[in-house]
Amino acid sequence: MKALWKATLLAGAAYGVLAAPAFAQEAADNTQVEEIVVTARRTEENQQRVPASVSAFSEKTLERIGATDTTGIQGAVPNLNIVQGRGSNDATNIFIRGVGQPDALQTFDPAVGVYVDDVYYSRIRGTQLDLLDLQRVEVLRGPQGTLYGKNTIGGALKLVTRKPGQDFRAQGSATYGTFNQMEAKGSVSGPLTDTFAVGVSGLVSVRDGYVEDAVTGAEYNDKNTKAIRAQASWNPSDAVSVDFSADYNTQDTGITVGRQESALFRTDFFLGATVLVPAPAPGSEFNFKSRTTPGLPNSSKLDHWGASVVASIDLSDKLTLKSITSYRELSYDDYIDIDASQYELGDVFVGVRQAQQSQEFQFAYTGDKWTSVTGVYFLKEDMTSHQEAYGDDLFTWFGTPLGFTRYIDDSLVTESSAAYTNLSYQWTDKLRVSGGLRYTYETKDYDRTTTADWSVILADSTFAFTQSDSWSNLSPSLSVDYQLTDDAMLYGRVSKGFKSGGINGRANNPGEQAPYDPETVTSWEAGAKTQWANNKIRANVAVFLNEYKDFQARVTDFVENPTPSLPPLASLTVINAGELRTAGAELELYANPTPQLLLDAQIGYLDAKYEEFTDRRFTAFGNSRAFQTPAFSPEWTARFGASYEFDLGAMGGVTLGGQARYRSEMALAIDNTLVNSNVKLPSMFQEAYWLYDARVVWDSADGKYSAGLYGKNLTDEVYKTDAQEFSNIGGIRTAYYGMPRTVSFTVTARY
């Protein structure tokens, strides 16, 4: 109740502040807040008419907030956290309203779906995408189970590329910045005939690393990305359109290194533990110097490509058939130094090969009072991986080092099929009722072989198993919206969603191989979407309550050693832990007081807590771990932005802009509090912090040329973005940090 009271207070206060002066204002000019058409409900609608929480960013807005890749919208969406994948720079782990993917392992499914031109990306690897020639980005907050299916239990991130058309269009830009950042990107598109147009866009982006090896001087956490996309659009008639797209993205960098946040130790099977690396001094600040294990490749390589065909035909003036066909392949070879030290404690190699194919057929009906979207969806994913875990410094036997390597080969085949419908009925001129239903059936077949290879004394051991399981789910939704005026809408929504079940991809013994069930959610949301003073001011507010059941958690453990005389073995288990509740409120505010001045603010409040966290490992403490703080769930997120344009007449114009982003204290891992206590582990938390950015941009009078100076993290704040907790393996607790202050200069030409 306390959380709902705070949420209601925030929403009410925001609404009241805006309502008082709005009716007294008259439009003084034609300046308006930008209106964006979105496809959040799989059909085109004005963002302000969608009865759900949707944040949308046009190409112009993305430039204004300084977003160059998917992580760049961090802060511009309330209750959104985008986390670079742990120990890897090619993955994006997205949390919305406190829900995301708590483990970056490839067998674990995301909770926020990523879509590019309505094509689903199954893995979080390869989703840290550069925003190349996009028309817009949409962020859908809250469960999207009815229209988007599995693994959108927290929401969805949609990227919509710019399609080639009948107008010739070309642009290019070049950037140089801190850490020897160099980037060049460009696009060109235009017609070949009256019915056929093509386009191509490409990018090369490189940057030196911002973390340095304290001994060798080698640089880590760098960037080296190349991407290209080719598109074609064919419109033989007003009733038929066919869009083809093919893309390729490659990354080749050093590893991503964090800081070791706790003491690291070696275990002697008879003499006990020996500290290898002491814990950092309490309160000490990361100096962006770390260590890695000598002799390993220390590299990260990724190749990601795919093609899609989207065909649409108007069967009548009210009915449209749409087909979305896609095929994608992903491969990556990552070396990850989880312990961030010169010792082999948590060093791993992960090589994955993944292929997915999907097909969707969609019927869209638009009548006088009825509208509907009905479809079927099929997805097959094949994934194989080879992994090696190096632990030569983990164990000794009476002081004699026991070289240890674990070899893992596994494969996962997933097949998912679904049927869905979403109907809307315009009950009156102001009242609309919408409802939807989606049925999903999914199977997973998993095969795993793992071998523990000891260099001396101990015998090698192999554990292999095959596991198959299937699940089905019915996800309904219901919403009601009421158009108070042309500029104000109230809505309420209830929906359900689910995240796929699975098989533990870290199982190394029979006690860990049990499958885990799907995670489900029931969500309630109410909100208002308003515009004032001839759309000079826009204020959208929402309050929500989400109740998750059987939420999935990767937890650390020790299990009995098959050799009774030896200590227990480290275990990493995925369990359905219980119930999680998130409640909160969100405000999105945009204002154009004058033609030159643009102000905006996004504020999110979130109260996330475990109602039940039943962990069978802790029988001595009543099996409950509800004292833990849900990860990536800061109580407050906020962003405040402003820009002002100075007209220079024939010389063009100069825009000054800036933004401030805030995050309150946030847990960075599921295991973040000492067992059966309320003592937080500081290494697994990030304290509240602010980030400040600024820009100065000159635009030519004809809009063809621009030059801009951009600064990010101007106060050089040192802050954690993520952490890994493997304390049962040599005491590993490692944190990853955001980039220090950067400055860049960009020139752009448009035709």
Secondary structure, 3 states (H helix, E strand, C coil): CHHHHHHHHHHHHHHHHHHHHHCCCCCCCCCCCCCCEECCCCCCEEHHHCCCCEEEEEHHHHHHCCCCEHHHHCCCCCCEEEEECCCCCCEEEEEECCECCCCCCCCCCCCEEEEECCEEECCCECCCCECCCEEEEEEEECCCHHHHCCCCCCEEEEEEECCCCCCCEEEEEEEEECCCEEEEEEEEEEECCCCEEEEEEEEEEEECCCEEECCCCCEECCEEEEEEEEEEEEEEECCEEEEEEEEEEEEEEECCCCEECCCEEEEECCCEEEEEECCCCCCCCCCCEECCCCCCCCEEEEEEEEEEEEEEEECCCCEEEEEEEEEEEEEEEEEEECCCCCCCCCEEEEEEEEEEEEEEEEEEEECCCEEEEEEEEEEEEEEEEEEEEECCCCEEECCEECCEEEEEEEEEEEEEEEEEEEEEEECCCCEEEEEEEEEEEEEEEEEEEEEEEECCCCCCEEEEEEEEEEEEEEEEEEEEEEEEECCEEEEEEEEEEEECCEECCCCCCHHHCCEECCEEEEEEEEEEEEEECCCCEEEEEEEEEEEEEEEEEEEEEEECCCCCCCCCEEEEEEEEEEEEEEEEEEEEEEECCCCCEEEEEEEEEEEEEEEEEECCCCHHHCCECCCCCCECCCCEEEEEEEEEEEECHHHCEEEEEEEEEEECCEECCCCCECCCCCCECHHHEECCEEEEEEEEEEECCCCCEEEEEEEECCCCCCCEEEEEEECCCCCEEEEEECCCCEEEEEEEEEC
